């Protein structure tokens, strides 16, 4: 029985996300703890060693279960929003030039990123607090995060909201909107360019179908995924570190995007780039392999499901 394209996207997308999370979660935990606190890279390394010594290597995978659980719905919302946005952009355009093709992909990516933000913001809030508060159980973290909804004290509504599951949503929208458009468009551009380059390579003539499969379904998504991750995070990283800092802050402390950004810049002695791109190298160490693994797993799983 042949699966519909919707089911292929859904299953392959879940496999892609789950494999990426399991492979890259330790680096994500280190990065999150670095972003959440005003510490140096060497101090973060010492903190990681102490964390493993106290709690074992399993501590580096804290928060992964929430991410893997959310992957199917995240993929459905991301791809659903992507498809709607892309179709709208294609319908609004009267030409099919390469520029308009990439514009449609970009708009679709933005739409998908915005759609999945409403799911991933509370999921990542839970993940971040698990990674930062390693002494607390997942149950305790969850209870604290939803306490803002049921507060009966005279605390302000803003304080209640800051403790709710939506803390960091606005920063998540900034991080996942335009950067996802850049991610999809840059992946599509690199994939197209590499496919054309490989197909025009005289050394490929007479190669077997196995080699062709390797080029189309392994080499291309690996390098295209790495390229897309680098470009997209170059755009979206400031919003990511702001989001992490907001979500890792104590619930009773109310801080917005602008205030948090200024705080990060102040910590870097007024250097905007150092403040907003603090930990960017570590982010690439996490995101480039994640994107390579994710796109490659997706392409492989989709190929197997279709055939």
Secondary structure, 3 states (H helix, E strand, C coil): CCCCHHHHHHHHHHHHHHHHHHHHHHHHHHHHHHHHCCCCHHHHHHHHHHHHHHHCHHHHHCCHHHHHHHHHHHHHHHHHHHHHHHHHHHHHCCCCCHHHHHHHHHHHHHHHHHHHHHHHHHHHHHHHHHHHCCCCCHHHHHHHHHHHHCCCCCCCHHHHHHCCCCCCHHHHHHHHCHHHHHHHHHHHHHHHHHHHHHHCCHHHCCCCHHHHHHHHHHHHHHHHHHHHHHHHHHHHHHHHHHHHHHHHCCCCCCCCHHHHHHHHHHHCCCCHHHHHCCCHHHHHHHHHHHHHHHHHHHHHHHHHHHC
